[in-house]
Amino acid sequence: MTDLHTDRLRLHPLTVEEGRRIVDTTPAAADTWAEDFPMQDDRDGVKGFLAAAEAGHDAGPFGCYRIDRDGAAIGTIGFYGPPDEDGQVMFGYGLVPGARGAGYATEALAGLVAMCRSHEAVRAMVADTEASNVASQRVLDKTGFALVKEEGGMYYYRLEVAKG
């Protein structure tokens, strides 16, 4: 798989080896990580990606991506798996504290949304966030997601993909 590029970011699809380094917080000599990378949320998301890969599931473009800015990893973004039987994919993302507030999460999510719009199997995209995470809600709002449900301190978002 190839990297996805936005105006300021590179979204690099993780390999299993790169994922293991993130989970173990042991960068290779060639890895450049921002301070505080990886965060616990990054490691947790990558663990799901690794579990699927180790079970023999090839996520293809619906895996986990490292978010790089100026050559350094500042976070991760990715999918909870490939499109389900209804054509739905779910996102998760996070940035190190020093990279927050500059629009990078919105830019990274918009990059994956564009990729999903061009993929024939994707009919809808979903994400959730804690009710207290206003920053994440703004990211979802800015990328076109609509709030569809509030329950148990969580907000649930959805973005339909128009086909044809």
C-alpha positions as a Markdown table, in Angstrom:
| # | Residue | x | y | z |
|---|---|---|---|---|
| 1 | Met | 0.0 | 0.0 | 0.0 |
| 2 | Thr | 1.1 | 3.5 | -0.6 |
| 3 | Asp | 1.1 | 6.6 | 1.6 |
| 4 | Leu | -1.8 | 9.0 | 1.4 |
| 5 | His | -0.8 | 12.7 | 1.3 |
| 6 | Thr | -2.7 | 15.8 | 2.4 |
| 7 | Asp | -1.6 | 19.4 | 2.2 |
| 8 | Arg | 0.5 | 19.1 | 5.4 |
| 9 | Leu | 0.5 | 15.4 | 6.3 |
| 10 | Arg | 1.5 | 11.9 | 5.2 |
| 11 | Leu | -0.7 | 9.1 | 6.3 |
| 12 | His | 1.5 | 6.0 | 6.3 |
| 13 | Pro | -0.2 | 2.6 | 6.4 |
| 14 | Leu | 1.4 | 0.6 | 9.1 |
| 15 | Thr | 3.1 | -2.7 | 8.5 |
| 16 | Val | 3.0 | -5.4 | 11.3 |
| 17 | Glu | 6.6 | -4.6 | 12.2 |
| 18 | Glu | 5.9 | -0.9 | 12.5 |
| 19 | Gly | 2.8 | -1.6 | 14.5 |
| 20 | Arg | 4.8 | -3.8 | 16.9 |
| 21 | Arg | 7.3 | -1.0 | 17.5 |
| 22 | Ile | 4.5 | 1.4 | 18.3 |
| 23 | Val | 2.9 | -1.0 | 20.7 |
| 24 | Asp | 6.2 | -1.8 | 22.4 |
| 25 | Thr | 7.3 | 1.9 | 22.3 |
| 26 | Thr | 10.6 | 0.8 | 20.7 |
| 27 | Pro | 11.4 | 3.0 | 17.7 |
| 28 | Ala | 13.8 | 1.7 | 15.1 |
| 29 | Ala | 16.7 | 3.9 | 14.1 |
| 30 | Ala | 14.8 | 5.1 | 11.1 |
| 31 | Asp | 11.7 | 6.0 | 13.0 |
| 32 | Thr | 11.1 | 9.7 | 13.9 |
| 33 | Trp | 8.5 | 10.2 | 16.6 |
| 34 | Ala | 7.3 | 13.4 | 18.1 |
| 35 | Glu | 7.6 | 13.8 | 21.8 |
| 36 | Asp | 4.9 | 11.8 | 23.6 |
| 37 | Phe | 4.4 | 9.5 | 20.6 |
| 38 | Pro | 3.0 | 6.9 | 20.8 |
| 39 | Met | 0.3 | 7.7 | 23.3 |
| 40 | Gln | -1.7 | 4.9 | 25.0 |
| 41 | Asp | -4.6 | 5.5 | 22.6 |
| 42 | Asp | -2.2 | 4.9 | 19.7 |
| 43 | Arg | -1.0 | 1.7 | 21.2 |
| 44 | Asp | -4.5 | 0.5 | 21.9 |
| 45 | Gly | -5.6 | 1.2 | 18.3 |
| 46 | Val | -2.6 | -0.5 | 16.8 |
| 47 | Lys | -3.1 | -3.6 | 19.0 |
| 48 | Gly | -6.4 | -4.1 | 17.3 |
| 49 | Phe | -4.8 | -3.8 | 13.9 |
| 50 | Leu | -2.1 | -6.3 | 15.0 |
| 51 | Ala | -4.6 | -8.8 | 16.3 |
| 52 | Ala | -6.4 | -8.8 | 13.0 |
| 53 | Ala | -3.2 | -9.1 | 11.0 |
| 54 | Glu | -1.9 | -11.9 | 13.2 |
| 55 | Ala | -5.2 | -13.8 | 12.7 |
| 56 | Gly | -4.6 | -13.6 | 8.9 |
| 57 | His | -6.9 | -10.7 | 8.1 |
| 58 | Asp | -5.6 | -8.4 | 5.4 |
| 59 | Ala | -7.2 | -5.0 | 6.1 |
| 60 | Gly | -6.0 | -3.6 | 2.8 |
| 61 | Pro | -6.6 | 0.2 | 2.9 |
| 62 | Phe | -8.8 | -0.2 | 6.0 |
| 63 | Gly | -5.9 | -0.7 | 8.5 |
| 64 | Cys | -4.1 | 1.7 | 10.7 |
| 65 | Tyr | -2.1 | 4.7 | 9.5 |
| 66 | Arg | 0.7 | 6.7 | 11.2 |
| 67 | Ile | 0.1 | 10.5 | 10.9 |
| 68 | Asp | 3.4 | 12.2 | 10.0 |
| 69 | Arg | 4.1 | 15.9 | 9.9 |
| 70 | Asp | 7.5 | 17.1 | 8.7 |
| 71 | Gly | 8.7 | 13.5 | 8.8 |
| 72 | Ala | 7.8 | 12.8 | 12.4 |
| 73 | Ala | 4.9 | 10.7 | 13.8 |
| 74 | Ile | 2.4 | 12.8 | 15.6 |
| 75 | Gly | -0.5 | 10.3 | 15.9 |
| 76 | Thr | -2.4 | 7.5 | 14.4 |
| 77 | Ile | -5.7 | 7.2 | 12.5 |
| 78 | Gly | -7.4 | 4.2 | 11.2 |
| 79 | Phe | -10.3 | 1.8 | 10.8 |
| 80 | Tyr | -11.7 | -0.8 | 13.2 |
| 81 | Gly | -11.7 | -3.1 | 10.1 |
| 82 | Pro | -12.8 | -3.3 | 6.5 |
| 83 | Pro | -16.4 | -2.4 | 5.5 |
| 84 | Asp | -19.0 | -4.7 | 7.2 |
| 85 | Glu | -21.8 | -6.4 | 5.3 |
| 86 | Asp | -23.7 | -3.1 | 5.2 |
| 87 | Gly | -20.7 | -1.2 | 3.8 |
| 88 | Gln | -19.9 | 0.6 | 7.0 |
| 89 | Val | -16.5 | 1.5 | 8.4 |
| 90 | Met | -15.6 | 2.9 | 11.7 |
| 91 | Phe | -12.7 | 5.4 | 12.4 |
| 92 | Gly | -10.5 | 6.1 | 15.4 |
| 93 | Tyr | -7.8 | 8.7 | 15.6 |
| 94 | Gly | -5.5 | 10.6 | 18.0 |
| 95 | Leu | -2.7 | 13.1 | 18.1 |
| 96 | Val | 0.1 | 13.9 | 20.6 |
| 97 | Pro | -0.7 | 16.9 | 22.8 |
| 98 | Gly | 1.8 | 19.1 | 20.9 |
| 99 | Ala | 0.0 | 18.6 | 17.6 |
| 100 | Arg | -3.5 | 19.3 | 18.8 |
| 101 | Gly | -5.4 | 22.5 | 17.8 |
| 102 | Ala | -3.8 | 23.0 | 14.4 |
| 103 | Gly | -6.3 | 21.1 | 12.3 |
| 104 | Tyr | -4.2 | 18.0 | 11.8 |
| 105 | Ala | -6.8 | 15.5 | 13.0 |
| 106 | Thr | -9.4 | 17.1 | 10.7 |
| 107 | Glu | -7.0 | 17.0 | 7.7 |
| 108 | Ala | -6.0 | 13.4 | 8.4 |
| 109 | Leu | -9.7 | 12.3 | 8.7 |
| 110 | Ala | -10.6 | 14.2 | 5.6 |
| 111 | Gly | -7.9 | 12.3 | 3.8 |
| 112 | Leu | -9.3 | 8.9 | 4.8 |
| 113 | Val | -12.9 | 10.1 | 4.1 |
| 114 | Ala | -11.8 | 10.9 | 0.5 |
| 115 | Met | -10.3 | 7.5 | 0.2 |
| 116 | Cys | -13.5 | 5.9 | 1.5 |
| 117 | Arg | -15.6 | 7.9 | -1.0 |
| 118 | Ser | -13.6 | 6.4 | -3.8 |
| 119 | His | -13.9 | 2.8 | -2.6 |
| 120 | Glu | -16.9 | 0.9 | -4.0 |
| 121 | Ala | -17.5 | -1.2 | -0.8 |
| 122 | Val | -18.0 | 1.8 | 1.5 |
| 123 | Arg | -21.5 | 3.1 | 1.9 |
| 124 | Ala | -21.2 | 4.8 | 5.3 |
| 125 | Met | -18.6 | 5.9 | 7.8 |
| 126 | Val | -19.1 | 6.1 | 11.6 |
| 127 | Ala | -17.2 | 7.3 | 14.6 |
| 128 | Asp | -17.9 | 7.9 | 18.3 |
| 129 | Thr | -16.5 | 10.2 | 20.9 |
| 130 | Glu | -17.1 | 10.9 | 24.6 |
| 131 | Ala | -19.5 | 13.7 | 25.2 |
| 132 | Ser | -16.7 | 15.6 | 27.0 |
| 133 | Asn | -14.4 | 15.5 | 23.9 |
| 134 | Val | -15.4 | 18.7 | 22.2 |
| 135 | Ala | -12.3 | 18.7 | 20.1 |
| 136 | Ser | -13.1 | 15.4 | 18.5 |
| 137 | Gln | -16.7 | 16.4 | 17.9 |
| 138 | Arg | -15.4 | 19.5 | 16.0 |
| 139 | Val | -13.2 | 17.2 | 13.9 |
| 140 | Leu | -16.2 | 15.1 | 13.0 |
| 141 | Asp | -18.4 | 18.1 | 12.3 |
| 142 | Lys | -15.8 | 19.7 | 10.0 |
| 143 | Thr | -15.4 | 16.6 | 8.0 |
| 144 | Gly | -19.1 | 16.3 | 7.3 |
| 145 | Phe | -20.2 | 13.7 | 9.9 |
| 146 | Ala | -23.6 | 14.2 | 11.5 |
| 147 | Leu | -24.4 | 13.5 | 15.1 |
| 148 | Val | -27.0 | 10.7 | 15.1 |
| 149 | Lys | -27.2 | 9.6 | 18.7 |
| 150 | Glu | -26.3 | 10.5 | 22.2 |
| 151 | Glu | -26.2 | 7.7 | 24.8 |
| 152 | Gly | -24.4 | 6.9 | 28.0 |
| 153 | Gly | -22.0 | 9.8 | 27.8 |
| 154 | Met | -21.1 | 9.0 | 24.1 |
| 155 | Tyr | -21.8 | 10.8 | 20.9 |
| 156 | Tyr | -22.3 | 8.7 | 17.7 |
| 157 | Tyr | -21.6 | 10.2 | 14.3 |
| 158 | Arg | -22.3 | 9.0 | 10.7 |
| 159 | Leu | -21.4 | 10.1 | 7.2 |
| 160 | Glu | -23.2 | 8.5 | 4.3 |
| 161 | Val | -21.4 | 8.0 | 1.0 |
| 162 | Ala | -23.4 | 9.0 | -2.0 |
| 163 | Lys | -22.9 | 6.5 | -4.9 |
| 164 | Gly | -23.7 | 6.9 | -8.5 |
